Amino acid sequence: MWYVETSVYSRLLMIAGESVELPCNTSLTADIMWTYDNYVDDGYVQYVYRNGRIDPGFPQLSVNSSATDYHSLVIHDVSQNNSGRYSCYDGGQRKIGYQLIIDGMCCINSVDQKLVKEMRTS
């Protein structure tokens, strides 16, 4: 896995079959949500976790939560179907976002294609 911090989304380049944990620090009392945008459905964003439940359409996901302030999203056995943007929300406020790129997938734009090439050679 390669990790690059950007101002909007942290980009993660994964190899199919790996697992990844997307950390999110949250407050103790807020409603925690994770969303997913796959870039294909014209900006349609799905809730993959909210109200303490994972969407049944995402069986490879789990959430690691502490009793205090940590709610990470874990994606097991990633595949190209998992590529896209994941965001963590705390009480309606976006806390952090991740762009997951699966090795071998055609990237969204030339900037991402260049990033993947740089990550592979480093």
C-alpha positions as CSV (number, residue, x, y, z in Angstrom):
1,M,0.0,0.0,0.0
2,W,1.2,3.5,-0.8
3,Y,-0.1,6.6,1.0
4,V,-0.1,10.2,-0.2
5,E,-1.6,13.0,1.9
6,T,-3.4,15.7,-0.1
7,S,-5.4,18.7,1.1
8,V,-8.7,17.2,0.2
9,Y,-8.4,13.4,0.2
10,S,-5.6,11.1,1.3
11,R,-4.9,8.8,-1.7
12,L,-4.2,5.2,-1.1
13,L,-2.9,2.9,-3.8
14,M,-3.8,-0.7,-2.9
15,I,-3.1,-4.1,-4.5
16,A,-6.2,-6.3,-4.9
17,G,-6.6,-8.8,-2.1
18,E,-5.1,-6.5,0.6
19,S,-7.0,-5.1,3.5
20,V,-7.0,-1.5,4.5
21,E,-8.0,0.5,7.6
22,L,-9.2,4.1,7.1
23,P,-8.9,5.9,10.4
24,C,-11.2,8.6,11.6
25,N,-11.0,10.5,14.9
26,T,-14.4,11.6,16.1
27,S,-16.1,13.0,19.1
28,L,-17.7,10.8,21.7
29,T,-21.3,11.8,21.2
30,A,-21.7,12.6,17.5
31,D,-23.5,10.5,14.9
32,I,-20.8,8.8,12.9
33,M,-21.2,8.1,9.2
34,W,-19.0,6.7,6.4
35,T,-19.9,7.4,2.7
36,Y,-18.6,6.0,-0.6
37,D,-18.6,7.6,-4.0
38,N,-17.5,5.3,-6.9
39,Y,-17.2,8.1,-9.5
40,V,-19.4,6.1,-11.9
41,D,-22.9,7.1,-10.8
42,D,-22.8,10.8,-11.5
43,G,-21.7,11.8,-8.0
44,Y,-24.2,9.4,-6.2
45,V,-22.9,8.9,-2.7
46,Q,-23.8,5.8,-0.7
47,Y,-23.9,5.5,3.1
48,V,-21.8,2.5,3.9
49,Y,-22.0,3.0,7.6
50,R,-24.5,5.0,9.7
51,N,-26.6,4.6,12.8
52,G,-24.2,1.9,14.0
53,R,-24.8,-0.4,11.0
54,I,-22.9,-1.3,7.8
55,D,-24.9,-1.3,4.6
56,P,-25.6,-5.0,3.7
57,G,-24.4,-4.2,0.1
58,F,-20.8,-3.9,1.5
59,P,-20.1,-7.3,3.1
60,Q,-16.3,-6.8,3.0
61,L,-16.5,-3.8,5.4
62,S,-16.2,-3.6,9.1
63,V,-15.8,-0.7,11.6
64,N,-13.3,-0.6,14.4
65,S,-14.7,1.7,17.1
66,S,-13.3,2.6,20.5
67,A,-15.5,3.8,23.3
68,T,-14.0,7.2,22.9
69,D,-13.1,8.8,19.6
70,Y,-12.0,6.4,17.0
71,H,-14.2,4.9,14.2
72,S,-12.1,3.4,11.4
73,L,-13.5,1.8,8.4
74,V,-11.9,-1.5,7.4
75,I,-12.1,-2.9,3.9
76,H,-11.2,-6.6,3.7
77,D,-9.9,-8.2,0.5
78,V,-10.1,-5.1,-1.6
79,S,-11.1,-5.4,-5.3
80,Q,-11.5,-2.9,-8.1
81,N,-15.2,-2.6,-7.0
82,N,-13.9,-0.8,-3.9
83,S,-12.1,2.0,-5.8
84,G,-13.5,5.4,-5.0
85,R,-13.8,8.0,-2.3
86,Y,-14.6,7.3,1.3
87,S,-15.5,10.0,3.8
88,C,-16.0,10.0,7.5
89,Y,-18.6,12.3,9.0
90,D,-18.9,13.3,12.7
91,G,-22.3,14.9,13.4
92,G,-22.7,15.9,9.8
93,Q,-19.2,17.4,9.5
94,R,-16.7,15.8,7.2
95,K,-13.7,14.8,9.2
96,I,-11.5,13.1,6.7
97,G,-11.6,11.6,3.2
98,Y,-9.7,8.8,1.4
99,Q,-9.4,8.1,-2.3
100,L,-8.8,4.4,-2.8
101,I,-7.2,3.4,-6.0
102,I,-6.8,-0.3,-6.8
103,D,-3.7,-1.3,-8.7
104,G,-4.5,-2.0,-12.3
105,M,-7.6,0.2,-12.4
106,C,-7.7,3.0,-14.9
107,C,-7.5,6.2,-12.9
108,I,-9.9,9.1,-13.1
109,N,-7.7,11.6,-14.7
110,S,-4.1,12.2,-15.9
111,V,-3.1,13.7,-12.5
112,D,-4.0,10.4,-10.8
113,Q,-2.4,8.4,-13.5
114,K,0.9,10.3,-13.0
115,L,0.5,9.8,-9.2
116,V,0.1,6.0,-9.6
117,K,3.2,5.9,-11.8
118,E,5.2,7.9,-9.3
119,M,4.0,5.7,-6.4
120,R,5.0,2.5,-8.2
121,T,8.5,3.7,-8.9
122,S,9.2,5.0,-5.3
